[in-house]
Amino acid sequence: MDKWFKSKWFVRIISLAFSIMLFMFVSIEEAELSKNENSIFFPSTSEEMKTIDEVPVQIHINNEKYVVSGVPEHVSVSLEGKTSILTQLVRQQNFDIFVDLEGLGEGEHTVEIQYDNIPHDIAVYIEPKSIDVTIEEKATKDVSVVVDLINQDEVPDGFELGTPVVKPETVTLTSSKSVIDQVAIVKVYVDVAGLTEPIDNREVPVNVYDGQGNELRAKIEPEVVEVSIPVDNPSKTVPIDISTTGSLPDDYSLNSIEAAVDEVEVFAASNLLDEINEIKTKDIDLSDIKESGTVEAELDLPDGVVAPGNNTVDVNIEIEQLKETAKVEETKAEEDEEDEDEEESQDSTKTVKDIPINVLNNDEDLTVNFIKPKNQSISLTASGDKKDIKNLKPEDIQVSIDVADLDKGKHTLPLNIESPADVKIDSKISEVTVEL
């Protein structure tokens, strides 16, 4: 290798090779530079068309005095020209599309949609090119907002809606004078289906209508308002009234029937609660009762009234089997008169059923509801001479209570019983409970 570098021919050959490589590199650079210079001085002449949709349209007019209708919010703009210019124009979209209504007065006009800030060598096509517009005097009006509650029939039973509160109570409408003159109502809608909790400051949009319910277009300030609606759950505690149907078998009497609890709390709208003084049970069929005990009765709640957790009530029923205790032996038809007289002189007893309880001295003409016993009648056992007992009729026994000088409310009163002098009356009930 050292010998080669010492050789003149080897050095000359290496130098020549480097010179050739350097020449080729410079030639390539000059060719690229020349190509770029030519592109600067002789730009591309190719053309194309591009379309831009949804270009906003501006309105040139005195906005303090007039309002305009008929101008579309957006138009379609097609641009045709050299690609190098068109590409940048479409990308930046720094041009304006507008209608110039300056100098035009009130009324209907046909005008062209114009453009600005687009180079002269770009062809512009706007769709639509011309439009019909109406210029009208501008007007404003302050109107109160009305709240329309929808689906009120779907508010759960027992809940009551209060008066809605709107903030702000009025809105300002701006439009043409002809539109403002048509305004009949400004309304917001609130869906209250299933509502059990208050609504606090819910934002709802404002709507404007004419007298026929057609929606009007106007500028609304503000466009939304806040609505609050209180929700109440009124309740009332009322007595329970046991309702029965049918009758016990002939050989049984009803001593008592009463609910395990005297009262129940019910929930409803205030106007319904005002009309409720008691809650009845659904009918208990006495013909199905064979022995004393407790039955479950469903409360007969009016529409719109609920009693959460208390839809049924236990009812305690006490009945007694009737027994004829006559101690007189049956006589035969052929027995002599002396035996018959002896038989008639013996004592006898029998049960007299369903004797009504009369109310005395009800000077205030109060309504008397019997709580115990419920049916305002009792059964008594009468004893005495068989002849007297045989001829005894229910109307021969008078049963009553005295409500003189009593106030409204519940009272337990002694039972007064009057009967023929020769008849002894035995009653298991000595007092009754009533509500005046």
C-alpha positions as CSV (number, residue, x, y, z in Angstrom):
1,M,0.0,0.0,0.0
2,D,2.9,2.4,0.8
3,K,4.3,1.8,-2.6
4,W,1.0,2.8,-4.2
5,F,0.9,6.2,-2.5
6,K,4.4,6.8,-3.5
7,S,3.4,6.1,-7.2
8,K,2.5,9.3,-9.2
9,W,0.0,7.5,-11.3
10,F,-1.9,6.2,-8.4
11,V,-2.3,9.7,-6.9
12,R,-3.3,11.1,-10.3
13,I,-6.0,8.5,-10.7
14,I,-7.5,9.1,-7.2
15,S,-7.6,12.9,-7.8
16,L,-9.4,12.4,-11.1
17,A,-12.0,10.2,-9.5
18,F,-12.7,12.9,-6.8
19,S,-13.0,15.6,-9.4
20,I,-15.6,13.7,-11.4
21,M,-17.8,13.0,-8.2
22,L,-17.6,16.7,-7.3
23,F,-18.7,17.8,-10.8
24,M,-21.7,15.5,-10.7
25,F,-22.9,16.8,-7.3
26,V,-22.7,20.4,-8.4
27,S,-24.6,19.7,-11.6
28,I,-27.5,18.0,-9.7
29,E,-27.9,20.9,-7.3
30,E,-27.9,23.4,-10.1
31,A,-30.6,21.4,-11.9
32,E,-32.9,21.4,-8.8
33,L,-32.4,25.1,-8.3
34,S,-33.2,25.9,-11.9
35,K,-36.4,23.8,-11.6
36,N,-37.6,25.8,-8.5
37,E,-36.8,29.1,-10.2
38,N,-38.9,28.2,-13.2
39,S,-41.8,27.2,-10.9
40,I,-41.6,30.7,-9.3
41,F,-41.6,32.6,-12.5
42,F,-44.0,30.3,-14.3
43,P,-46.6,29.1,-11.8
44,S,-49.1,26.2,-12.5
45,T,-52.0,27.2,-14.7
46,S,-54.3,24.3,-13.7
47,E,-57.8,25.2,-12.6
48,E,-60.6,23.5,-10.5
49,M,-63.9,24.2,-8.8
50,K,-64.7,23.7,-5.1
51,T,-68.1,24.2,-3.3
52,I,-68.5,25.3,0.3
53,D,-71.8,24.5,2.0
54,E,-73.4,26.3,5.0
55,V,-71.7,29.7,4.5
56,P,-73.3,32.2,6.8
57,V,-75.1,35.2,5.3
58,Q,-74.6,38.7,6.9
59,I,-77.2,41.4,6.8
60,H,-76.2,45.0,6.3
61,I,-79.0,47.2,7.8
62,N,-79.8,49.5,10.7
63,N,-80.5,46.8,13.3
64,E,-81.7,49.4,15.8
65,K,-84.6,50.4,13.6
66,Y,-85.5,47.4,11.4
67,V,-85.9,43.7,11.4
68,V,-85.6,41.6,8.3
69,S,-87.2,38.3,7.3
70,G,-86.6,36.1,4.2
71,V,-82.8,36.1,4.5
72,P,-81.4,32.5,4.7
73,E,-79.0,31.8,7.5
74,H,-76.6,29.9,5.2
75,V,-76.0,29.6,1.4
76,S,-73.9,27.3,-0.8
77,V,-70.9,29.0,-2.5
78,S,-68.9,27.5,-5.4
79,L,-65.5,28.9,-6.3
80,E,-63.6,28.3,-9.6
81,G,-60.1,29.3,-10.3
82,K,-56.4,28.4,-10.2
83,T,-55.7,25.6,-7.8
84,S,-52.8,27.4,-6.1
85,I,-55.1,30.3,-5.1
86,L,-58.3,28.3,-4.6
87,T,-56.8,25.9,-2.1
88,Q,-55.7,28.6,0.2
89,L,-59.0,30.5,-0.2
90,V,-61.1,27.5,0.7
91,R,-59.0,26.6,3.6
92,Q,-59.1,30.1,5.3
93,Q,-62.6,31.1,4.2
94,N,-61.8,34.7,5.0
95,F,-64.3,36.1,2.6
96,D,-67.8,37.6,3.3
97,I,-71.2,36.7,2.0
98,F,-73.9,39.3,2.6
99,V,-77.0,41.2,1.5
100,D,-76.8,45.0,1.5
101,L,-80.1,46.5,2.6
102,E,-78.8,49.9,3.5
103,G,-80.9,52.6,2.0
104,L,-84.0,50.4,1.6
105,G,-87.2,51.2,3.5
106,E,-90.0,49.1,4.9
107,G,-91.7,46.7,2.5
108,E,-90.8,43.8,0.3
109,H,-87.6,43.8,-1.9
110,T,-85.8,41.4,-4.2
111,V,-82.0,41.6,-3.6
112,E,-78.9,39.8,-4.6
113,I,-76.6,38.0,-2.3
114,Q,-73.1,39.6,-2.6
115,Y,-69.6,38.7,-1.7
116,D,-66.4,40.5,-0.7
117,N,-62.7,39.7,-0.1
118,I,-62.5,37.1,-3.0
119,P,-59.8,37.7,-5.7
120,H,-61.0,38.9,-9.1
121,D,-59.6,35.9,-10.9
122,I,-61.8,33.6,-8.9
123,A,-65.3,32.9,-10.3
124,V,-68.0,32.9,-7.6
125,Y,-71.4,31.2,-7.9
126,I,-73.9,31.6,-5.0
127,E,-77.0,29.5,-4.5
128,P,-79.5,31.1,-4.2
129,K,-78.3,34.2,-6.0
130,S,-81.2,36.5,-5.3
131,I,-83.8,36.4,-2.5
132,D,-87.1,38.1,-1.5
133,V,-86.8,39.9,1.8
134,T,-89.3,41.9,3.9
135,I,-88.1,44.9,6.0
136,E,-90.3,45.9,8.9
137,E,-90.2,48.3,11.8
138,K,-88.6,46.8,14.9
139,A,-90.6,46.5,18.1
140,T,-90.1,45.1,21.6
141,K,-92.5,43.9,24.4
142,D,-92.2,42.6,27.9
143,V,-94.5,39.6,28.6
144,S,-95.1,37.6,31.7
145,V,-94.1,33.9,31.5
146,V,-96.9,31.3,32.1
147,V,-96.0,27.8,33.4
148,D,-97.8,24.9,31.8
149,L,-97.7,21.7,33.9
150,I,-98.1,18.7,31.7
151,N,-99.0,15.1,32.8
152,Q,-100.5,16.4,36.1
153,D,-102.8,13.3,36.1
154,E,-99.6,11.2,36.5
155,V,-98.6,12.8,39.8
156,P,-98.7,9.9,42.4
157,D,-101.7,9.7,44.7
158,G,-101.2,11.6,48.0
159,F,-98.9,14.2,46.5
160,E,-99.9,17.8,45.8
161,L,-98.2,20.4,43.6
162,G,-97.7,24.0,44.9
163,T,-97.7,27.2,42.9
164,P,-94.8,27.3,40.4
165,V,-92.3,30.2,40.8
166,V,-90.6,31.6,37.6
167,K,-87.3,33.6,37.5
168,P,-87.4,36.0,35.8
169,E,-91.2,36.4,35.7
170,T,-91.1,38.4,32.4
171,V,-89.1,38.2,29.2
172,T,-88.4,40.8,26.5
173,L,-89.5,39.9,23.0
174,T,-88.0,41.6,19.9
175,S,-89.3,41.2,16.4
176,S,-91.2,43.1,13.7
177,K,-94.2,45.2,14.9
178,S,-96.6,42.8,13.1
179,V,-95.2,39.8,14.9
180,I,-95.2,41.5,18.3
181,D,-98.8,42.5,17.8
182,Q,-99.7,38.8,17.4
183,V,-98.2,37.7,20.6
184,A,-100.8,36.2,22.9
185,I,-98.9,34.1,25.4
186,V,-95.4,33.3,26.5
187,K,-95.2,29.8,28.0
188,V,-92.8,27.2,29.4
189,Y,-93.6,23.5,29.8
190,V,-92.7,21.4,32.8
191,D,-93.4,17.6,32.9
192,V,-94.5,16.6,36.4
193,A,-95.3,12.9,35.7
194,G,-94.2,10.8,38.7
195,L,-93.1,13.9,40.6
196,T,-92.6,13.3,44.4
197,E,-89.8,15.8,45.1
198,P,-89.7,19.6,44.7
199,I,-88.3,21.1,41.5
200,D,-85.6,23.7,42.3
201,N,-84.5,26.2,39.6
202,R,-84.9,23.9,36.6
203,E,-83.9,25.7,33.4
204,V,-86.6,25.5,30.7
205,P,-86.8,27.1,27.2
206,V,-89.3,29.9,26.5
207,N,-92.0,29.6,23.8
208,V,-94.0,32.4,22.1
209,Y,-97.5,31.8,20.7
210,D,-100.3,33.7,19.0
211,G,-104.0,33.5,19.8
212,Q,-104.5,30.3,17.7
213,G,-101.6,28.5,19.4
214,N,-99.1,29.0,16.5
215,E,-95.5,29.5,17.5
216,L,-94.0,32.8,16.6
217,R,-90.4,33.6,15.8
218,A,-89.0,36.4,17.9
219,K,-85.8,37.2,19.8
220,I,-86.4,36.3,23.4
221,E,-84.3,37.7,26.3
222,P,-83.6,35.5,28.2
223,E,-84.2,32.4,26.1
224,V,-84.5,30.2,29.2
225,V,-86.0,30.8,32.6
226,E,-85.7,29.0,36.0
227,V,-88.8,27.2,37.3
228,S,-89.3,26.0,40.9
229,I,-92.3,23.9,42.0
230,P,-93.0,22.9,45.6
231,V,-94.4,19.4,46.3
232,D,-96.5,18.6,49.4
233,N,-97.7,15.3,50.9
234,P,-100.8,16.3,53.0
235,S,-102.2,13.8,55.5
236,K,-105.0,13.4,57.9
237,T,-105.9,10.9,60.7
238,V,-109.5,9.7,60.6
239,P,-111.4,6.9,62.3
240,I,-112.0,3.5,60.7
241,D,-115.6,2.4,60.1
242,I,-116.3,-1.3,59.8
243,S,-118.6,-2.1,56.9
244,T,-120.5,-5.4,56.8
245,T,-122.8,-7.3,54.6
246,G,-125.0,-10.4,55.0
247,S,-126.0,-11.8,58.4
248,L,-124.9,-14.4,60.9
249,P,-126.6,-17.8,61.0
250,D,-129.9,-17.8,62.8
251,D,-128.5,-19.4,65.9
252,Y,-125.8,-16.8,66.4
253,S,-125.7,-13.2,67.5
254,L,-123.1,-10.5,67.0
255,N,-121.7,-9.3,70.3
256,S,-119.1,-6.9,69.0
257,I,-117.1,-6.1,65.8
258,E,-114.3,-3.5,66.0
259,A,-111.0,-2.7,64.3
260,A,-107.7,-3.5,66.1
261,V,-106.8,0.2,65.6
262,D,-109.3,3.0,65.8
263,E,-107.7,5.4,63.3
264,V,-105.6,5.5,60.1
265,E,-103.4,8.2,58.5
266,V,-104.4,8.8,54.9
267,F,-102.6,11.0,52.3
268,A,-104.3,13.0,49.5
269,A,-104.6,16.4,48.0
270,S,-106.0,19.0,50.4
271,N,-109.3,19.3,48.7
272,L,-109.9,15.6,49.0
273,L,-108.8,15.5,52.7
274,D,-111.3,18.1,53.5
275,E,-114.1,15.8,52.4
276,I,-112.9,12.7,54.3
277,N,-114.2,12.2,57.9
278,E,-113.7,8.4,58.1
279,I,-112.4,5.5,56.1
280,K,-114.6,2.5,55.6
281,T,-113.4,-1.1,55.2
282,K,-114.6,-3.1,52.3
283,D,-117.6,-5.2,53.3
284,I,-117.1,-8.1,55.7
285,D,-119.5,-10.9,54.8
286,L,-121.0,-12.0,58.2
287,S,-122.5,-15.1,56.6
288,D,-118.9,-16.4,56.4
289,I,-118.3,-16.0,60.1
290,K,-118.6,-19.2,62.1
291,E,-116.7,-18.4,65.2
292,S,-115.2,-15.4,67.1
293,G,-111.8,-14.3,66.0
294,T,-109.8,-11.8,63.8
295,V,-110.2,-11.2,60.1
296,E,-108.2,-9.0,57.8
297,A,-110.3,-6.3,56.0
298,E,-109.1,-4.1,53.2
299,L,-109.6,-0.4,53.5
300,D,-112.0,1.1,50.9
301,L,-109.8,4.1,50.0
302,P,-111.4,6.7,47.7
303,D,-109.6,7.5,44.4
304,G,-106.6,9.7,45.0
305,V,-106.3,8.7,48.6
306,V,-103.5,6.4,49.9
307,A,-102.6,5.0,53.3
308,P,-99.0,3.8,52.9
309,G,-98.4,0.5,54.7
310,N,-102.0,0.5,56.1
311,N,-104.1,-0.8,53.2
312,T,-105.6,-3.5,55.5
313,V,-106.7,-3.6,59.1
314,D,-107.4,-6.5,61.5
315,V,-111.0,-6.7,62.7
316,N,-111.9,-8.5,65.9
317,I,-115.3,-10.2,65.8
318,E,-117.1,-11.7,68.8
319,I,-120.2,-13.8,68.2
320,E,-122.4,-15.9,70.5
321,Q,-124.5,-18.9,69.9
322,L,-128.1,-18.4,71.0
323,K,-129.7,-20.9,73.5
324,E,-133.4,-21.2,74.5
325,T,-133.3,-21.9,78.3
326,A,-137.0,-22.4,79.0
327,K,-137.3,-24.6,82.0
328,V,-140.9,-25.6,81.2
329,E,-141.4,-29.2,80.2
330,E,-143.5,-29.7,77.1
331,T,-147.0,-30.8,77.9
332,K,-149.1,-33.1,76.0
333,A,-152.4,-32.0,74.4
334,E,-154.3,-34.3,76.6
335,E,-153.0,-32.9,79.9
336,D,-155.6,-31.3,82.0
337,E,-156.0,-27.5,82.6
338,E,-154.3,-27.7,86.0
339,D,-151.1,-29.0,84.4
340,E,-151.3,-26.2,81.8
341,D,-151.7,-23.6,84.5
342,E,-148.8,-25.0,86.3
343,E,-146.7,-25.0,83.1
344,E,-147.6,-21.3,82.4
345,S,-146.5,-20.3,85.9
346,Q,-143.0,-21.5,85.4
347,D,-140.2,-19.1,84.4
348,S,-138.8,-18.8,80.8
349,T,-136.0,-16.9,79.1
350,K,-135.3,-15.9,75.5
351,T,-133.0,-13.7,73.5
352,V,-134.4,-10.6,71.7
353,K,-132.2,-9.6,68.8
354,D,-131.4,-6.4,67.0
355,I,-133.0,-3.9,69.4
356,P,-132.1,-0.4,68.2
357,I,-130.3,2.1,70.4
358,N,-132.1,5.4,70.4
359,V,-130.3,8.7,70.8
360,L,-131.9,11.1,73.3
361,N,-131.5,14.9,73.7
362,N,-129.5,15.5,70.6
363,D,-130.4,19.2,70.7
364,E,-127.4,20.3,68.6
365,D,-128.4,17.9,65.8
366,L,-125.0,16.3,65.7
367,T,-124.2,13.2,63.6
368,V,-123.8,10.3,66.0
369,N,-121.4,7.6,64.7
370,F,-121.5,4.3,66.7
371,I,-118.1,2.9,67.3
372,K,-119.0,0.1,69.7
373,P,-121.3,-1.5,68.9
374,K,-121.0,-0.6,65.2
375,N,-124.5,-1.4,64.0
376,Q,-126.4,0.7,66.6
377,S,-128.3,-2.3,68.0
378,I,-127.9,-4.9,70.6
379,S,-129.2,-8.3,71.6
380,L,-130.7,-8.8,75.1
381,T,-131.8,-11.8,77.2
382,A,-135.3,-11.5,78.7
383,S,-136.5,-13.7,81.6
384,G,-139.8,-14.0,83.4
385,D,-143.1,-15.8,83.4
386,K,-143.4,-18.0,80.4
387,K,-146.6,-16.3,79.3
388,D,-145.0,-12.9,79.6
389,I,-141.9,-14.0,77.7
390,K,-143.9,-15.6,75.0
391,N,-145.9,-12.4,74.4
392,L,-142.8,-10.2,74.6
393,K,-142.0,-8.2,71.5
394,P,-138.8,-6.2,70.6
395,E,-140.7,-2.9,70.6
396,D,-141.6,-3.6,74.3
397,I,-138.0,-3.0,75.2
398,Q,-136.5,0.5,74.8
399,V,-132.8,1.0,74.7
400,S,-131.2,4.5,74.6
401,I,-128.3,6.8,75.3
402,D,-128.4,10.4,76.4
403,V,-126.1,12.9,74.6
404,A,-127.3,16.1,76.3
405,D,-124.7,18.8,76.7
406,L,-121.9,16.7,75.0
407,D,-119.3,18.3,72.8
408,K,-118.0,16.9,69.5
409,G,-115.6,13.9,69.8
410,K,-115.6,10.4,71.3
411,H,-117.7,9.5,74.3
412,T,-118.4,6.4,76.3
413,L,-122.0,6.5,77.6
414,P,-124.1,4.3,79.8
415,L,-126.9,2.2,78.2
416,N,-130.4,2.9,79.4
417,I,-132.8,-0.1,79.1
418,E,-136.6,0.0,79.8
419,S,-138.8,-3.1,79.7
420,P,-142.1,-4.3,81.1
421,A,-142.3,-4.5,84.9
422,D,-142.7,-8.3,85.0
423,V,-139.7,-8.9,82.6
424,K,-136.1,-9.0,83.8
425,I,-133.5,-7.9,81.2
426,D,-129.9,-9.1,81.1
427,S,-127.4,-7.4,78.8
428,K,-123.8,-8.1,78.3
429,I,-123.3,-4.6,77.1
430,S,-123.7,-1.8,79.7
431,E,-122.2,1.1,77.8
432,V,-121.5,2.2,74.2
433,T,-118.8,4.3,72.5
434,V,-119.9,6.9,70.0
435,E,-118.3,9.9,68.1
436,L,-120.3,13.1,67.8
